Amino acid sequence: MILDVLFPNRCIHCNTIIDSELLVCGLCFNQIHFTHYNYFENNPVKEKCSLLFPVENAYSLIQFEEESLSRKIIHDLKYRGREKTGKILANWTTERLNFNNKKPDLLINVPLHPRKLKERGYNQLHLFTETLSSFYKIPFDHQLIKRNYYSKAQALKDKKHRLETINTFSVTRPVSGKHILLIDDVFTTGNTVSSVAWEILNAGDNKVSVLVMAVDI
């Protein structure tokens, strides 16, 4: 309680004091552009994925626009140590995404290289994935996919280097006959998601769906 008084939680957009479990105030929440995509139908994420690999379903929670609150939320999660933002984004997702008794078998997220994980202190997708796992009662596996090489953040790469994802990832154990929901933070070119998806598809008779926090369209 003393910390709450001395260092109250504030809206990341307007700096208004808010409840400790919130990320933004009510007024700023209305500025977040949720996609309202249908997970089971065609949408921009599914259409982009379909050009890169066989995808079952796809969904994005928010739009990742320039100079937007959505972009600020993702950057705070990834670069400013606000790990709990992952749980808030997951709660927003569960309020909007219903698998309609067609749940995937397993949740996995794009991994960080051990060096990047040490630098950041956390994988920004872990708490998001674990919160979804608890809500939907779907198991998760943070060890199934490993990143083979250390690289700088996608946001800091030029377009040419964003395409260099061949052999970036590998599957650590046999997996077959599973419908896997692949989770990432931002869908831009789709090359990172595609690289992981092909590792899963080539590992056995698997299916892949995609869930991202934000899509850059």
C-alpha positions in Angstrom: 0.0 0.0 0.0 2.9 2.4 0.8 4.3 1.7 -2.7 0.9 2.4 -4.3 0.8 5.8 -2.5 4.4 6.7 -3.3 4.5 5.3 -6.8 0.9 5.1 -8.0 0.1 3.2 -11.3 -0.5 5.7 -14.1 -2.1 5.5 -17.6 0.7 4.9 -20.0 -0.8 7.4 -22.4 -2.1 10.4 -20.4 -0.4 9.7 -17.0 -3.6 9.8 -15.0 -3.5 7.7 -11.8 -5.4 4.5 -12.3 -6.0 1.2 -10.6 -2.9 -1.0 -10.1 -4.4 -3.7 -12.4 -5.1 -1.4 -15.3 -2.9 -0.3 -18.2 -4.8 2.8 -19.4 -7.6 4.9 -18.2 -11.1 4.6 -19.5 -10.8 7.6 -21.8 -7.6 6.4 -23.4 -8.9 2.8 -23.6 -11.4 4.1 -26.2 -8.4 5.2 -28.4 -7.1 1.6 -28.8 -8.0 0.2 -32.2 -9.2 -3.4 -31.7 -9.4 -5.3 -34.9 -12.7 -7.2 -34.2 -11.4 -10.0 -36.6 -13.2 -13.3 -36.7 -10.7 -16.1 -35.9 -12.4 -18.6 -38.1 -12.9 -16.4 -41.2 -10.7 -14.6 -43.6 -9.1 -11.5 -42.2 -5.9 -9.6 -43.0 -3.7 -11.7 -40.8 -5.0 -15.0 -42.2 -4.7 -13.7 -45.8 -1.0 -12.7 -45.2 -0.2 -16.0 -43.5 -1.8 -17.9 -46.4 0.7 -16.4 -48.8 3.6 -17.8 -46.6 2.4 -21.2 -45.2 -0.7 -23.3 -44.8 -2.7 -21.7 -41.9 -5.9 -22.9 -40.3 -7.1 -19.8 -38.5 -5.6 -16.4 -37.5 -6.4 -13.5 -35.2 -4.9 -10.2 -34.1 -6.1 -8.3 -31.0 -5.2 -4.7 -32.0 -3.9 -2.7 -34.9 -0.2 -1.5 -34.8 -0.5 1.9 -36.3 2.2 4.6 -36.4 2.1 7.0 -33.5 -0.8 5.1 -31.9 -1.6 4.0 -28.4 -1.5 0.4 -29.6 2.1 0.8 -30.7 2.9 2.4 -27.4 1.4 -0.5 -25.5 3.5 -3.0 -27.4 6.7 -1.0 -27.0 6.1 -0.6 -23.3 5.7 -4.4 -23.0 8.9 -5.2 -25.0 11.3 -2.4 -24.2 10.3 -0.7 -21.0 10.0 -3.6 -18.6 6.2 -3.7 -18.3 5.9 -7.5 -18.3 2.5 -7.4 -16.7 1.1 -5.8 -19.9 1.2 -9.3 -21.4 -1.4 -10.4 -18.9 -3.6 -7.4 -19.6 -3.4 -8.0 -23.3 -4.3 -11.6 -22.8 -7.4 -10.6 -20.7 -8.5 -8.3 -23.5 -8.0 -11.3 -25.9 -10.1 -13.7 -23.9 -12.9 -11.1 -23.9 -13.0 -11.1 -27.7 -11.8 -14.5 -28.9 -14.0 -17.6 -28.6 -12.7 -20.9 -30.0 -16.2 -22.3 -30.2 -15.3 -25.8 -29.0 -12.5 -26.0 -31.7 -9.6 -25.2 -29.4 -6.0 -25.9 -30.6 -4.1 -28.6 -28.8 -1.1 -26.6 -27.8 0.0 -23.0 -27.4 3.6 -22.0 -28.3 5.1 -18.5 -28.7 8.0 -17.2 -30.7 11.1 -17.7 -28.4 13.9 -15.3 -27.6 17.5 -16.2 -28.0 19.0 -16.9 -24.5 21.2 -13.9 -24.8 18.2 -11.6 -25.6 16.2 -13.2 -22.8 19.0 -12.4 -20.4 19.3 -8.8 -21.7 15.5 -8.2 -21.4 14.9 -10.2 -18.3 11.7 -11.8 -19.6 10.1 -13.0 -22.8 7.3 -10.6 -23.5 5.1 -13.4 -24.8 5.3 -15.8 -21.8 2.9 -14.2 -19.5 0.5 -13.5 -22.4 0.6 -17.2 -23.4 0.4 -18.5 -19.9 -2.7 -16.4 -19.1 -4.4 -17.6 -22.3 -3.5 -21.2 -21.4 -5.1 -20.8 -17.9 -8.3 -19.3 -19.3 -8.8 -21.6 -22.2 -7.5 -24.7 -20.5 -5.0 -25.3 -23.3 -1.4 -26.5 -22.5 1.6 -24.4 -23.5 5.2 -25.3 -24.2 7.9 -22.7 -24.0 10.6 -25.2 -24.9 9.3 -26.8 -28.1 10.8 -24.1 -30.4 14.3 -22.6 -29.9 15.9 -19.6 -31.6 19.2 -20.6 -33.1 20.8 -17.2 -33.6 21.0 -13.9 -31.7 19.7 -11.0 -33.7 18.6 -7.4 -33.0 14.9 -6.6 -32.6 12.7 -6.7 -35.7 11.8 -3.1 -35.2 15.4 -2.1 -35.6 16.1 -4.0 -38.8 15.7 -2.7 -42.3 13.4 -4.5 -44.7 16.1 -6.6 -46.2 17.3 -8.0 -42.9 13.7 -8.7 -41.7 13.5 -11.3 -44.5 16.6 -13.2 -43.2 14.8 -15.8 -41.1 16.0 -19.1 -42.8 17.1 -21.6 -40.1 16.5 -19.1 -37.4 14.4 -21.6 -35.4 14.2 -25.3 -34.8 12.0 -27.9 -33.1 13.6 -29.4 -30.0 11.6 -32.6 -29.8 9.3 -34.7 -32.0 5.7 -33.3 -32.4 3.1 -34.7 -34.7 -0.7 -34.8 -35.0 -1.2 -31.5 -33.2 -3.1 -28.3 -34.0 -0.7 -25.7 -32.6 -1.6 -22.0 -32.0 1.5 -20.0 -32.7 1.7 -16.7 -30.7 3.7 -13.6 -31.5 3.6 -9.9 -30.5 3.5 -8.0 -33.8 2.8 -9.3 -37.3 4.6 -7.2 -39.9 6.1 -9.1 -42.8 5.1 -12.4 -41.3 8.5 -13.9 -41.9 9.2 -14.7 -38.3 5.8 -16.4 -37.8 6.3 -18.2 -41.2 9.8 -19.5 -40.2 8.4 -21.0 -36.9 5.3 -22.4 -38.6 7.3 -24.3 -41.3 9.4 -25.9 -38.5 6.2 -27.1 -36.9 4.6 -28.2 -40.2 7.8 -30.1 -41.3 8.1 -31.8 -37.9 5.0 -34.0 -38.6 1.4 -34.1 -39.4 0.6 -30.8 -37.6 -1.7 -27.8 -38.2 -0.9 -24.2 -37.4 -3.1 -21.3 -36.4 -1.7 -17.9 -35.5 -2.5 -15.4 -32.8 -0.7 -12.0 -32.6 -1.1 -9.2 -30.2 -1.0 -6.6 -33.0 -0.9 -6.5 -36.8 0.9 -3.8 -38.8 -1.3 -3.3 -41.9 
